Amino acid sequence: VQLQASGGGLVQAGGSLKLSCAASRDVKSVPIMGWYRQVLGKQREPVALISNMDSTEYVDSVKGRFTISRDNTRSTVDLEMNDLKPEDTAVYFCYAYDRGTYWGQGTLVTVSS
């Protein structure tokens, strides 16, 4: 499956952004989709994941601020990010796991203080 991410940009601390990821095929049966992020020089880390049963997991640092959602009819997964902090600055990658790992291209999110 090919993934196309969009929605990154520059925002001030406390602001909001929405990332969207469009898949190239039907994702109803894709077990896990989500978003990872990576800061230069650090490992890529999972931010938010959502199963095909709509169960979600978040890294502790974004709980209460980020919301992941999945629309199987449109084959999209979105990440609503609120109350952004400078430490959220990273390249965000769309992710899918379906008998293999798939990545979208990164989209840069920059949060200024």
ABEGO torsion letter per residue (X at the ends): XBBBBBGBEBBBBGBBBBBBBBBABBAAABABBEBBBBBBGBBBBBABBBBAAGBBBBBAAABGABBBBBBAAAGBBBBBBBGBBAAABBBBBBBBBBGEBBBBBBBBBBBBX
